[in-house]
């Protein structure tokens, strides 16, 4: 699972539309398994646009079956896959309702079903979690994880960085139409990590303000988040804390995706 993140207008949706052939690229090319993308290959992808694009007057089931048949499924296969998928996404009881009667969150689930019904070889999802409540997010996440576990690459954009951080194996950060950082989540965290530590000690931590080479980022009674200058010894700091009393925790602070994002696009 690859998270595609960037500020509004960075180029995420444009990139996805180019991958799917909705837009033509001014330059460059898109490759899949080493080959340039063809229309036939794109038909084996699953795409979910950011804007809801389903037909409001059709029932949920009719809509998903119809889209499955456009991807080459027989009516029987499309009907069977639609029923199973709607049940899995918690829409089984709404299958006979018109799309316009559904809540925005349930319409979003229907769009996810539309992207999945033909068992795509790859998924490209633009803001798939927009408008979903936490329970619905969990349902969609489980479905996408199942696909990824079965070997289907999933590329999705989202402004919910904590969700991207929880789900993704790889990250791509884009700004101004240019990739600013990309790669394994753990590697990016290591690359952009600062010499930052958190100390939690019973005797209080006000004294760290006076330590050479220490810059206080946060300080709240018995807990401090600090940056260490080059050459500063974290073990010496720990010994100084232990001399004053019990230390509950001391260790490096791993940067969050939000912190990496701000650093990269700055």
Secondary structure, DSSP 8 states (H G I E B T S, - for coil): -EEEE--TTSSHHHHHHHHHTSS--SS---EETTEE--HHHHTTEEEE-SS--S-TTSBHHHHHHHHHHHTT--HHHHHHHHHHHHHHTT-GGGTTSBGGGS-HHHHHHHHHHHHHTT--SEEEEESTTTT--HHHHHHHHHHHHHHHHTT-EEEEE-S-HHHHHHH-SEEEEEETTEEEEEEEHHHHHHHT--SEEEEEETT-SGGGGGSTTEEEEEEETTEEEEEE-TT--HHHHHHHHHHHS-EEEEEE----HHHHHHHHH-
